């Protein structure tokens, strides 16, 4: 299939590499053009080198381009994927430091102590507007797929303002159901489930394995095995005491980052003070610290591989589908 996929914020090499890997594993997308766009030339060059080498090692024929010019990337595009975080994590953390001085805590302050903080969203909304305006001018038939946060608020805003645009927002939080399957020892390929909700707020209402309702098995695990799991799992687990308590309260299980720090550590009453967090095995500060440290290590690894032409990219990142829903969509 000869289509053009443009990726905004492609300097996020880890995410761009995920997309390229999934494209390489999708035979119908061979011969496509992939345009990588980012305003950071150094990061863009690293992402391009990794993606180009990955496709070559896989023997998949793709035309991969790179540019710092958004409008150039959009010319002839059929799909536009937005992964960009304009202000970056440094500015996010600087804002959090100010908020802490005024008594804000993780949990309940969705647009302050979260990665959808209002000072970040200001720049994000401005970017969303600019991209959609350019799409409507340059490639009006292209589908705009938004991964960049804030997904819910951003897509709601864009959908109301630009009714003629083809807009989709994606949340991958649903994949948290596979963690439940793993813990229960179930084959994830034999699951059927329903998870209604919106980005950062999705709930498991139905779960079947080979046609059998899994909720009785989950209830039994909670009763017999959960305390042992909690004794060894990291704080703020998506299967921790907080998630189970919400399940008991509402009769649906919070999935993915619905109640973890990645989704804003909702709701607030589990985070009123340190002692309360300790009781519920919650540690949003530690969770975010591990997240940023892991991200930094991954960036360093990617840059090392990008600058080492003798390294096999496919050895560091084996050709397995990422589990993201973007390319299958």
C-alpha positions as CSV (number, residue, x, y, z in Angstrom):
1,X,0.0,0.0,0.0
2,X,1.5,3.3,-1.0
3,X,0.4,5.8,1.7
4,X,2.2,8.6,3.6
5,X,2.2,8.6,7.4
6,X,3.6,11.8,9.0
7,X,4.7,11.6,12.6
8,X,4.8,14.9,14.6
9,X,7.2,14.9,17.6
10,X,9.2,12.0,16.0
11,X,12.2,13.0,18.0
12,X,10.8,10.7,20.7
13,X,12.9,7.9,19.3
14,X,11.4,5.2,21.5
15,X,7.9,5.9,20.3
16,X,8.9,6.4,16.6
17,X,10.8,3.1,16.7
18,X,7.6,1.4,18.1
19,X,5.6,2.8,15.1
20,X,8.3,1.8,12.6
21,X,8.5,-1.7,14.1
22,X,4.7,-2.1,13.9
23,X,4.7,-0.8,10.3
24,X,7.5,-3.3,9.4
25,X,5.4,-6.1,10.8
26,X,2.3,-5.0,8.7
27,X,2.9,-6.3,5.2
28,X,0.1,-4.2,3.7
29,X,2.1,-1.0,4.6
30,X,5.3,-1.9,2.7
31,X,6.3,0.8,0.2
32,X,4.7,3.5,2.4
33,X,6.3,6.8,3.0
34,X,7.1,7.7,6.7
35,X,7.8,11.4,7.4
36,X,9.5,12.0,10.7
37,X,9.1,15.6,11.9
38,X,10.6,17.2,15.0
39,X,12.0,20.7,15.8
40,X,14.9,19.2,17.7
41,X,17.4,18.3,14.9
42,X,19.7,16.1,17.1
43,X,16.8,14.0,18.4
44,X,15.3,13.8,14.9
45,X,18.6,12.6,13.4
46,X,18.8,9.8,16.1
47,X,15.2,8.7,15.5
48,X,15.7,8.7,11.7
49,X,18.9,6.7,12.0
50,X,17.2,4.1,14.2
51,X,14.1,3.8,12.0
52,X,16.0,3.7,8.8
53,X,18.3,0.9,10.0
54,X,15.4,-1.0,11.6
55,X,13.5,-1.2,8.3
56,X,16.7,-2.1,6.4
57,X,17.5,-4.9,8.9
58,X,13.9,-6.2,8.5
59,X,14.2,-6.1,4.7
60,X,11.0,-3.9,4.5
61,X,10.9,-1.3,1.8
62,X,9.9,2.0,3.3
63,X,10.6,5.5,2.2
64,X,11.6,7.3,5.4
65,X,12.0,11.0,5.4
66,X,13.0,13.5,8.1
67,X,12.3,17.2,8.4
68,X,12.0,20.0,10.9
69,X,9.4,21.7,8.7
70,X,5.9,20.6,9.8
71,X,4.2,21.9,6.6
72,X,6.7,19.9,4.5
73,X,5.9,16.8,6.5
74,X,2.2,17.2,5.8
75,X,2.4,17.4,2.1
76,X,0.7,14.4,0.6
77,X,0.0,12.9,4.0
78,X,-2.8,10.3,4.4
79,X,-2.3,10.0,8.2
80,X,-0.9,12.4,10.7
81,X,0.2,11.0,14.1
82,X,0.8,13.6,16.8
83,X,3.0,12.4,19.7
84,X,4.6,15.8,20.5
85,X,5.1,17.3,24.0
86,X,6.0,20.9,23.2
87,X,7.2,22.2,26.6
88,X,9.0,19.0,27.5
89,X,9.3,17.2,30.8
90,X,11.7,19.8,32.4
91,X,9.1,22.5,32.3
92,X,6.5,20.0,33.7
93,X,8.7,19.2,36.6
94,X,9.5,22.9,37.3
95,X,5.8,23.6,37.6
96,X,5.3,20.7,39.9
97,X,8.1,22.1,42.2
98,X,6.2,25.4,42.4
99,X,2.9,23.6,43.1
100,X,4.4,21.6,46.0
101,X,5.4,24.8,47.7
102,X,1.7,25.7,47.8
103,X,0.7,22.4,49.2
104,X,-0.4,20.5,46.1
105,X,-0.1,16.7,46.2
106,X,-0.4,14.0,43.6
107,X,-4.0,12.8,43.5
108,X,-7.0,14.9,42.7
109,X,-5.1,17.8,41.1
110,X,-5.5,16.5,37.6
111,X,-4.4,19.7,35.8
112,X,-1.6,20.6,38.2
113,X,0.2,17.5,39.6
114,X,-0.1,15.4,36.4
115,X,1.4,15.5,32.9
116,X,-1.7,17.4,31.7
117,X,-0.8,20.4,33.9
118,X,-2.4,23.6,32.7
119,X,0.9,25.3,31.9
120,X,1.8,22.4,29.6
121,X,-1.7,22.2,28.1
122,X,-1.4,25.9,27.0
123,X,1.4,24.9,24.7
124,X,-0.2,21.7,23.7
125,X,-3.5,23.3,22.6
126,X,-1.6,25.9,20.6
127,X,0.2,23.1,18.8
128,X,-3.0,21.1,18.2
129,X,-4.6,24.2,16.7
130,X,-1.7,24.9,14.4
131,X,-1.4,21.3,13.2
132,X,-5.1,21.0,12.3
133,X,-5.1,24.3,10.5
134,X,-2.1,23.2,8.4
135,X,-3.8,19.8,7.7
136,X,-7.0,21.5,6.5
137,X,-4.9,23.7,4.2
138,X,-2.3,21.1,3.0
139,X,-3.8,17.6,3.2
140,X,-7.5,18.1,4.1
141,X,-8.4,14.4,3.5
142,X,-5.8,13.1,6.0
143,X,-6.8,11.5,9.2
144,X,-5.3,13.2,12.3
145,X,-4.5,10.7,15.1
146,X,-3.7,12.2,18.4
147,X,-1.6,10.3,21.0
148,X,-0.2,13.5,22.7
149,X,-1.8,14.5,25.9
150,X,-4.2,15.9,26.8
151,X,-6.1,13.5,24.5
152,X,-9.6,13.8,26.0
153,X,-9.6,17.6,26.3
154,X,-7.7,18.1,23.1
155,X,-9.9,15.9,20.9
156,X,-13.1,17.4,22.5
157,X,-11.8,20.9,21.7
158,X,-10.6,20.1,18.2
159,X,-13.8,18.2,17.3
160,X,-16.0,21.1,18.3
161,X,-13.9,23.7,16.6
162,X,-12.9,21.9,13.4
163,X,-15.9,19.8,12.4
164,X,-14.7,19.3,8.9
165,X,-11.4,17.6,10.1
166,X,-11.0,13.9,10.4
167,X,-9.9,13.5,14.0
168,X,-9.2,10.4,16.2
169,X,-7.8,10.4,19.7
170,X,-6.3,7.1,21.0
171,X,-5.9,5.8,24.6
172,X,-3.9,2.7,25.1
173,X,-4.9,2.3,28.7
174,X,-7.2,-0.6,27.8
175,X,-4.1,-2.8,27.5
176,X,-3.9,-2.9,31.3
177,X,-6.5,-5.8,31.1
178,X,-3.6,-8.0,29.9
179,X,-1.8,-7.5,33.2
180,X,-4.9,-8.9,34.9
181,X,-4.7,-11.9,32.5
182,X,-1.0,-12.4,33.2
183,X,-1.5,-12.3,37.0
184,X,-4.4,-14.8,36.8
185,X,-2.4,-17.1,34.4
186,X,-4.8,-16.6,31.5
187,X,-4.0,-16.6,27.7
188,X,-4.5,-13.0,26.6
189,X,-5.3,-14.1,23.1
190,X,-8.4,-15.9,24.4
191,X,-9.9,-12.9,26.1
192,X,-13.0,-10.9,25.3
193,X,-13.7,-7.8,27.2
194,X,-15.5,-4.4,27.4
195,X,-13.7,-1.4,28.8
196,X,-15.8,1.8,28.4
197,X,-14.4,5.2,29.4
198,X,-12.2,8.1,28.2
199,X,-8.4,8.7,28.2
200,X,-6.9,8.0,31.7
201,X,-10.3,6.8,32.9
202,X,-11.4,3.4,31.6
203,X,-13.2,0.6,33.5
204,X,-13.4,-3.1,33.0
205,X,-17.1,-4.1,33.0
206,X,-17.0,-7.5,31.2
207,X,-14.1,-10.0,30.9
208,X,-14.3,-13.5,29.5
209,X,-11.7,-16.1,28.9
210,X,-12.7,-18.8,26.4
211,X,-16.3,-17.7,27.0
212,X,-16.1,-18.0,30.8
213,X,-16.7,-15.0,33.0
214,X,-13.4,-14.1,34.6
215,X,-14.7,-11.9,37.4
216,X,-15.3,-14.9,39.8
217,X,-11.7,-15.9,39.3
218,X,-10.6,-12.3,39.9
219,X,-12.7,-12.1,43.1
220,X,-11.0,-15.4,44.3
221,X,-7.6,-14.0,43.5
222,X,-8.4,-10.8,45.5
223,X,-9.5,-12.9,48.5
224,X,-6.7,-15.4,48.5
225,X,-3.7,-14.1,46.6
226,X,-3.8,-10.3,46.5
227,X,-2.2,-9.8,49.9
228,X,0.9,-11.8,48.8
229,X,1.0,-9.9,45.5
230,X,0.8,-6.5,47.4
231,X,3.7,-7.6,49.6
232,X,6.1,-7.7,46.7
233,X,4.7,-5.4,44.0
234,X,5.9,-1.8,43.6
235,X,3.8,0.9,45.1
236,X,1.1,2.5,42.9
237,X,0.5,-0.8,41.1
238,X,-2.5,-1.0,38.8
239,X,-3.5,-4.2,40.8
240,X,-2.8,-2.7,44.2
241,X,-5.0,-2.1,47.2
242,X,-6.3,1.1,45.8
243,X,-7.5,-0.4,42.5
244,X,-9.1,-3.3,44.3
245,X,-10.9,-0.9,46.7
246,X,-12.3,1.1,43.8
247,X,-13.5,-2.2,42.2
248,X,-15.3,-3.1,45.4
249,X,-16.9,0.4,45.6
250,X,-18.0,0.7,42.0
251,X,-18.3,-2.9,40.7
252,X,-16.0,-2.2,37.8
253,X,-12.3,-2.6,37.7
254,X,-10.1,0.5,37.0
255,X,-7.8,-0.4,34.1
256,X,-4.4,0.8,33.1
257,X,-3.6,4.3,34.5
258,X,-7.1,5.1,35.6
259,X,-6.1,5.2,39.3
260,X,-2.3,5.2,39.0
261,X,0.0,8.3,38.9
262,X,0.2,8.0,35.1
263,X,-3.5,8.9,35.0
264,X,-3.4,11.6,37.6
265,X,-3.5,9.4,40.7
266,X,-7.3,9.8,41.0
267,X,-9.1,9.9,43.4
268,X,-7.8,12.3,45.9
269,X,-8.9,10.5,49.1
270,X,-6.1,7.9,48.8
271,X,-3.5,10.7,48.8
272,X,-4.5,13.2,51.5
273,X,-1.2,12.7,53.4
274,X,1.9,10.4,53.6
275,X,0.3,8.0,56.1
276,X,-2.8,7.5,54.0
277,X,-0.6,6.8,50.9
278,X,1.4,4.3,52.9
279,X,-1.7,2.5,54.0
280,X,-2.9,2.1,50.4
281,X,0.7,1.3,49.1
282,X,0.7,4.5,47.0
283,X,3.8,6.5,46.1
284,X,3.2,8.9,43.2
285,X,6.5,10.7,43.8
286,X,8.4,7.5,43.5
287,X,6.4,6.4,40.5
288,X,7.2,9.5,38.6
289,X,10.8,9.3,39.7
290,X,11.1,5.8,38.3
291,X,9.3,6.9,35.1
292,X,11.7,9.8,34.4
293,X,14.7,7.7,35.2
294,X,13.6,4.9,33.0
295,X,12.9,7.4,30.2
296,X,16.3,8.9,30.5
297,X,18.0,5.5,30.4
298,X,16.0,4.5,27.3
299,X,16.9,7.8,25.6
300,X,20.6,7.2,26.3
301,X,20.4,3.6,25.0
302,X,18.7,4.7,21.8
303,X,21.3,7.4,21.2
304,X,24.1,5.0,21.8
305,X,22.6,2.6,19.2
306,X,21.9,5.4,16.8
307,X,25.5,6.5,16.9
308,X,27.0,3.0,16.6
309,X,26.5,1.9,13.0
310,X,27.7,-1.6,13.9
311,X,24.9,-2.2,16.4
312,X,21.9,-4.2,15.3
313,X,18.8,-2.3,16.1
314,X,16.6,-5.5,15.8
315,X,18.7,-7.2,18.4
316,X,18.1,-4.4,20.9
317,X,14.4,-4.2,19.9
318,X,13.3,-7.6,18.5
319,X,10.6,-7.6,15.8
320,X,7.6,-8.1,17.9
321,X,4.4,-6.0,17.8
322,X,4.4,-3.2,20.4
323,X,0.8,-3.7,21.4
324,X,-0.1,-0.1,20.5
325,X,-3.3,0.3,18.5
326,X,-2.1,3.1,16.2
327,X,-0.8,1.1,13.2
328,X,-3.5,-1.6,13.3
329,X,-6.1,1.2,13.3
